[in-house]
Amino acid sequence: MELKEYIHILRKRIWIIIAFVAVACIGAGVKNYFFTVPIYEANAKLIVNQAYNAQGVPSLDISTIQTNIKVINSYMEIIKSSAILDKVAATYPELGMTGNQIGQSIQASTANESQVMNITASGLSPDQAAKTVNAVANVFKAQIPVIMKVDNVTILSEAKSADSSKPINVNPIINILISFIVGLLLAVGFVFLLEYLDDTIKKEEELEKELNLPTLAVISKIRKEESRGSKQSSTSQKQVGDGQYVTINQ
């Protein structure tokens, strides 16, 4: 099948493609604006920075930094433990969440070879997300000396509501663009499927191609109006002819 034939197939059923794409884009727009609950994210940064020698004098060396980096992996597990989350729920009852709910809303991560740990919390409003992540950061900093017997966590930055004013799950332009592409692909696939399943012959060119023979005659389609007109014409001619005959007895 040549490229022209593909284009012809698509043009023949262009309304199906338009309908698919329109439904997909309208559906995506309606879902984004009316049925999507906005989710907001807030971030707080912590740093693991213990740097004291045996005499209590501040010091900093490569081995200490490497130790702090390795400790962060343990800290990311501790921050999502019930020892921290239940303490957050008890200390900040205004959040209105249990320890398990707080754990589902937060994520802890760190860049490779970095002492900085990033805590992210999600919520139904910027204020809720910011309060949640700040509460977790403060409780974690306060509980690390109790759990690890060392005070080596410092809060670099707390979350602010103004920094998370845009929802992370509502982006109408991107979602509509994705729906347009998906709808277009589905429509094209559906059109070619219909063409594959349709084995009827509708044009002389298709018949010539199928039989490899030239077309000698074509029976055109007669419309109902033309059929009625021909019947009325034949009836009127017959009535006129009948009036020309008379009987001998007259």
Secondary structure, 3 states (H helix, E strand, C coil): CCHHHHHHHHHHCHHHHHHHHHHHHHHHHHHHHHHCCCCEEEEEEEEECCCECCCCCECCCHHHHHHHHHHHHHHHHHCCCHHHHHHHHHHCHHHCCCHHHHHHHEEEEECCCCCEEEEEEEECCHHHHHHHHHHHHHHHHHHHHHHHCCCCEEEEECCCHHHHCCCCCCCHHHHHHHHHHHHHHHHHHHHHHHHHHCCCCCCHHHHHHHHCCCCCCCCCCCCHHHHHHHHHHHHHHHHHHHCCCCCCCC
